[in-house]
């Protein structure tokens, strides 16, 4: 695809979506943002415009409202869609599975139907390593089988990829690239945008920030009896900007010969929760108290990526170290809590 095409970004004010908007604009694309503001706020849009020095068209739409979505497609020429909008928390999906199935699947189906009706043929889908379930071999390559996920959140990603594969291969009306993220962390180097998780964050890095700042007494480490080096769960943490850059490369890689493509986005290394705590203490010269807790439902013991396919076929590279991830996340946190 040529530059100066228009990319519609659903969930564009969210964590990964907002960083991808920055990379798209800096690469010469025109961007439209759709977000229902259920997990973010308008301040992110203002920060994006400050960062990019571009006025970004924004539309507050719930993707489950097909009529409103269709109006947008009819009034704006869209060349490609990046679909980030979804409910994302594993533990919440265990408590309210119906809401997760409703939001994540109805949104996708509406989007695909509207794209088809308006002859928009290219979609980059925000997927997840959760589609691999509890892996039997590590690292995980794209040849690893998709498995039944232990969480409704993960199941929605498995079902979504199944839908996308069928629609692209059988109808041949759409080209799809699914990007399977491992654990995006960190923030933009300016500290203007990062991972907003409200007063009760659920992801490891924001929770650690709250412990460092004194908002929380200690970090709860869920599961210390896994079959890992130190008993705590192991994940592949990757800088959100590296993830965002992969999307810009993906938009140039649509192929009618391969209507459905998928890539792992991870660093290729796994770190345990206790190792992350130690790295935070080392990089920021702080002490992080923690309490051992039982495992959480829906969590897997260990997962990290074989990322060679993305490197070779997308010409993608990892630019950030774990220290970079920690420092950028801390810089973002300080700017958010300067008062």
C-alpha positions as CSV (number, residue, x, y, z in Angstrom):
1,X,0.0,0.0,0.0
2,X,1.2,3.5,-0.7
3,X,1.7,6.3,1.8
4,X,-0.9,8.9,2.5
5,X,-3.6,6.3,2.6
6,X,-6.2,6.5,5.4
7,X,-6.1,4.1,8.3
8,X,-9.1,3.7,10.7
9,X,-7.9,2.8,14.1
10,X,-10.5,1.3,16.4
11,X,-9.6,1.7,20.1
12,X,-7.2,4.3,19.0
13,X,-7.1,6.1,22.3
14,X,-6.2,2.9,24.1
15,X,-2.7,1.9,25.2
16,X,-1.4,0.1,22.1
17,X,-3.7,1.9,19.7
18,X,-2.5,5.3,20.8
19,X,1.2,4.4,20.3
20,X,0.4,3.0,16.9
21,X,-1.4,6.2,15.9
22,X,1.8,8.1,16.6
23,X,3.9,5.7,14.4
24,X,1.3,5.7,11.6
25,X,1.3,9.5,11.4
26,X,5.1,9.8,11.6
27,X,5.2,7.3,8.7
28,X,2.9,9.5,6.6
29,X,-0.5,7.9,7.0
30,X,-3.7,9.8,7.6
31,X,-5.5,8.4,10.7
32,X,-9.1,8.3,11.8
33,X,-9.7,7.2,15.4
34,X,-12.8,5.4,16.7
35,X,-13.1,4.8,20.5
36,X,-16.1,4.4,22.8
37,X,-14.1,5.9,25.7
38,X,-15.0,2.9,28.0
39,X,-11.4,2.4,29.0
40,X,-9.7,5.7,28.2
41,X,-10.5,9.4,27.9
42,X,-10.3,12.4,25.6
43,X,-7.1,13.6,27.2
44,X,-5.3,10.9,25.2
45,X,-6.5,12.5,21.9
46,X,-5.1,15.9,23.0
47,X,-1.8,14.3,23.9
48,X,-1.7,12.6,20.5
49,X,-2.3,15.8,18.7
50,X,0.4,17.5,20.8
51,X,2.8,14.7,20.0
52,X,2.1,14.5,16.2
53,X,1.2,18.2,15.6
54,X,-1.7,16.9,13.6
55,X,-5.5,17.4,14.1
56,X,-6.8,13.8,14.3
57,X,-10.4,13.1,13.3
58,X,-12.1,11.3,16.3
59,X,-15.4,9.5,16.4
60,X,-17.0,8.2,19.7
61,X,-18.7,5.1,18.5
62,X,-19.4,1.7,20.2
63,X,-18.6,-0.8,17.5
64,X,-21.7,-2.8,18.5
65,X,-23.7,0.1,16.9
66,X,-23.4,-1.1,13.3
67,X,-25.5,1.8,12.0
68,X,-23.2,4.5,13.4
69,X,-20.1,2.6,12.2
70,X,-21.5,2.4,8.7
71,X,-22.2,6.1,8.7
72,X,-18.5,6.7,9.3
73,X,-17.4,4.4,6.5
74,X,-19.8,6.0,4.1
75,X,-18.6,9.5,4.9
76,X,-14.9,8.8,4.9
77,X,-12.8,6.8,2.5
78,X,-11.0,4.2,4.5
79,X,-8.1,2.1,3.0
80,X,-7.2,0.0,6.0
81,X,-8.5,-0.8,9.5
82,X,-6.5,-1.5,12.6
83,X,-8.8,-3.2,15.1
84,X,-7.6,-2.7,18.7
85,X,-11.0,-2.1,20.4
86,X,-11.8,-4.9,22.8
87,X,-12.2,-5.8,26.4
88,X,-8.8,-7.0,27.6
89,X,-8.6,-8.2,31.2
90,X,-8.2,-11.9,31.8
91,X,-9.5,-11.8,35.4
92,X,-12.5,-9.7,34.6
93,X,-13.4,-12.0,31.7
94,X,-13.5,-14.9,34.3
95,X,-16.1,-12.9,36.3
96,X,-18.2,-11.6,33.4
97,X,-17.7,-13.9,30.4
98,X,-20.9,-12.9,28.7
99,X,-19.9,-9.2,28.5
100,X,-16.6,-10.2,27.0
101,X,-18.1,-12.4,24.3
102,X,-20.7,-9.7,23.5
103,X,-18.3,-6.9,23.2
104,X,-15.3,-8.5,21.5
105,X,-17.2,-10.7,19.0
106,X,-20.2,-8.5,18.1
107,X,-17.8,-5.6,17.5
108,X,-15.6,-7.7,15.2
109,X,-18.6,-9.0,13.2
110,X,-20.1,-5.6,12.8
111,X,-16.7,-4.2,11.6
112,X,-16.3,-7.0,9.1
113,X,-19.7,-6.6,7.7
114,X,-19.3,-2.8,7.4
115,X,-15.9,-3.2,5.7
116,X,-17.4,-5.7,3.2
117,X,-20.4,-3.4,2.5
118,X,-18.0,-0.5,1.9
119,X,-15.4,-2.5,0.0
120,X,-12.6,-2.0,2.5
121,X,-10.2,-4.9,2.0
122,X,-7.4,-4.7,4.5
123,X,-7.5,-5.4,8.3
124,X,-4.7,-5.6,10.9
125,X,-6.1,-7.4,13.9
126,X,-4.9,-7.0,17.5
127,X,-4.6,-10.6,18.7
128,X,-2.8,-12.1,21.6
129,X,-0.4,-14.9,22.6
130,X,-3.3,-16.2,24.7
131,X,-4.5,-18.1,21.5
132,X,-1.7,-20.6,22.3
133,X,-3.2,-21.5,25.6
134,X,-0.8,-23.3,28.0
135,X,2.1,-24.1,25.7
136,X,3.7,-27.5,25.8
137,X,7.0,-26.3,24.1
138,X,8.8,-23.0,24.4
139,X,9.5,-20.6,22.7
140,X,6.2,-20.4,20.8
141,X,6.4,-20.1,17.1
142,X,3.6,-19.5,14.7
143,X,3.7,-23.2,13.9
144,X,2.6,-23.9,17.5
145,X,-1.1,-25.0,17.7
146,X,-3.9,-22.7,18.7
147,X,-5.4,-24.1,21.8
148,X,-8.5,-23.6,23.9
149,X,-7.7,-20.7,26.2
150,X,-8.3,-20.9,29.9
151,X,-10.0,-17.5,30.0
152,X,-13.0,-16.1,28.1
153,X,-10.8,-13.2,27.0
154,X,-8.4,-15.6,25.4
155,X,-11.3,-17.6,23.9
156,X,-12.6,-14.4,22.2
157,X,-9.2,-14.0,20.5
158,X,-9.3,-17.6,19.3
159,X,-12.8,-17.3,18.0
160,X,-11.9,-13.9,16.4
161,X,-9.0,-15.4,14.6
162,X,-11.1,-18.3,13.4
163,X,-13.7,-15.9,12.0
164,X,-11.0,-13.8,10.3
165,X,-9.3,-16.8,8.8
166,X,-12.6,-18.1,7.4
167,X,-13.7,-14.8,6.0
168,X,-10.4,-14.0,4.4
169,X,-9.8,-17.5,2.9
170,X,-13.4,-18.4,1.9
171,X,-14.9,-15.1,0.9
172,X,-11.7,-13.6,-0.4
173,X,-13.2,-10.2,0.3
174,X,-10.6,-9.2,2.9
175,X,-6.9,-9.5,3.6
176,X,-6.0,-9.9,7.3
177,X,-2.9,-9.7,9.3
178,X,-3.2,-10.9,12.9
179,X,-0.5,-9.7,15.3
180,X,-0.2,-11.9,18.4
181,X,1.1,-9.7,21.1
182,X,2.9,-11.1,24.1
183,X,3.1,-8.5,27.0
184,X,3.4,-4.9,25.8
185,X,4.7,-2.6,28.5
186,X,6.5,0.8,28.8
187,X,5.4,4.1,27.3
188,X,6.3,6.7,24.6
189,X,9.7,8.3,25.1
190,X,8.1,11.7,25.7
191,X,6.0,10.4,28.6
192,X,2.9,12.0,27.0
193,X,1.1,8.7,26.4
194,X,1.3,5.4,28.2
195,X,-0.7,2.7,29.9
196,X,-3.7,4.2,31.6
197,X,-5.3,1.7,34.0
198,X,-7.3,3.9,36.4
199,X,-7.3,3.7,40.2
200,X,-7.1,-0.1,40.3
201,X,-4.6,-1.2,37.6
202,X,-4.5,-4.9,36.7
203,X,-1.2,-5.2,34.8
204,X,2.1,-5.8,36.4
205,X,4.0,-2.6,35.5
206,X,1.3,-0.1,36.6
207,X,0.8,-2.0,39.8
208,X,4.5,-1.9,40.6
209,X,4.4,1.8,40.0
210,X,1.7,2.1,42.6
211,X,3.8,0.2,45.1
212,X,6.8,2.4,44.4
213,X,4.8,5.5,44.9
214,X,3.2,4.3,48.1
215,X,-0.4,4.0,46.7
216,X,-0.2,0.3,47.5
217,X,1.5,-1.3,50.4
218,X,2.9,-4.3,48.5
219,X,2.7,-6.2,45.2
220,X,0.8,-9.4,45.2
221,X,2.6,-12.2,43.3
222,X,0.0,-14.6,42.1
223,X,1.5,-18.1,41.9
224,X,4.9,-19.0,43.2
225,X,4.7,-22.7,42.7
226,X,4.7,-22.8,38.9
227,X,7.3,-25.0,37.1
228,X,9.6,-22.1,36.4
229,X,13.0,-21.1,37.6
230,X,11.7,-19.3,40.7
231,X,8.1,-20.5,40.8
232,X,6.6,-17.3,39.6
233,X,4.9,-16.9,36.2
234,X,7.1,-16.1,33.2
235,X,6.1,-13.7,30.4
236,X,7.6,-12.1,27.3
237,X,7.6,-8.3,28.0
238,X,8.0,-6.1,24.9
239,X,8.1,-2.3,24.6
240,X,4.8,-0.9,23.3
241,X,6.6,1.3,20.8
242,X,8.2,-1.8,19.2
243,X,4.8,-3.3,19.0
244,X,3.4,-0.1,17.4
245,X,6.2,-0.1,14.8
246,X,5.3,-3.6,13.7
247,X,1.9,-2.4,12.7
248,X,3.4,0.2,10.3
249,X,5.4,-2.6,8.7
250,X,2.3,-4.9,8.6
251,X,0.3,-2.4,6.6
252,X,2.8,-2.8,3.8
253,X,2.6,-6.6,3.8
254,X,-0.9,-7.4,2.7
255,X,-1.0,-10.1,0.1
256,X,-3.9,-11.4,-2.0
257,X,-1.9,-14.7,-2.3
258,X,-1.9,-15.0,1.5
259,X,-5.2,-13.4,2.5
260,X,-4.7,-14.5,6.2
261,X,-1.3,-13.9,7.8
262,X,-0.3,-14.0,11.5
263,X,2.8,-13.0,13.4
264,X,4.2,-13.2,17.0
265,X,5.2,-9.9,18.5
266,X,7.5,-10.6,21.4
267,X,11.2,-10.2,22.3
268,X,12.0,-13.9,22.4
269,X,12.8,-13.8,26.1
270,X,10.8,-14.7,29.2
271,X,11.1,-13.0,32.5
272,X,9.4,-14.2,35.7
273,X,7.4,-11.9,38.0
274,X,10.2,-12.0,40.6
275,X,12.8,-11.2,38.0
276,X,10.8,-8.2,36.9
277,X,10.6,-7.0,40.5
278,X,14.4,-7.4,40.9
279,X,15.0,-5.5,37.6
280,X,12.8,-2.6,38.8
281,X,14.7,-2.5,42.1
282,X,18.0,-2.4,40.2
283,X,17.1,0.1,37.5
284,X,15.1,2.5,39.7
285,X,17.1,1.9,42.9
286,X,14.0,1.2,45.0
287,X,12.7,-1.6,47.2
288,X,9.5,-3.3,46.1
289,X,7.7,-5.3,48.9
290,X,5.6,-8.2,47.7
291,X,3.3,-10.9,49.1
292,X,3.0,-14.4,47.7
293,X,-0.6,-15.4,46.7
294,X,-2.3,-18.4,45.2
295,X,-2.5,-18.7,41.4
296,X,-5.2,-16.8,39.6
297,X,-7.7,-18.6,37.4
298,X,-7.0,-18.3,33.7
299,X,-3.2,-17.7,34.1
300,X,-0.6,-19.9,32.3
301,X,2.7,-20.7,33.9
302,X,5.1,-19.5,31.2
303,X,5.0,-18.1,27.7
304,X,7.5,-16.4,25.4
305,X,7.8,-15.9,21.7
306,X,9.8,-17.2,18.8
307,X,9.7,-13.9,16.8
308,X,11.8,-14.9,13.8
309,X,8.8,-14.9,11.4
310,X,8.0,-11.2,12.1
311,X,11.7,-10.3,11.8
312,X,12.2,-12.1,8.5
313,X,8.8,-11.4,6.7
314,X,8.0,-7.9,8.2
315,X,11.7,-6.8,8.5
316,X,10.8,-6.0,12.1
317,X,13.4,-5.4,14.9
318,X,13.3,-5.1,18.7
319,X,14.9,-1.8,19.7
320,X,14.2,-1.6,23.5
321,X,15.7,-3.5,26.4
322,X,13.9,-4.4,29.6
323,X,15.6,-1.4,31.3
324,X,14.2,0.8,28.6
325,X,10.7,-0.6,29.2
326,X,11.0,0.1,32.9
327,X,12.5,3.6,32.6
328,X,9.9,4.7,30.0
329,X,7.0,3.3,32.1
330,X,8.4,5.1,35.2
331,X,8.8,8.4,33.3
332,X,5.2,8.2,32.1
333,X,4.0,7.4,35.6
334,X,5.9,10.4,37.1
335,X,4.4,12.7,34.5
336,X,0.9,11.4,35.2
337,X,1.3,11.9,39.0
338,X,3.3,15.0,39.1
339,X,0.7,16.7,41.3
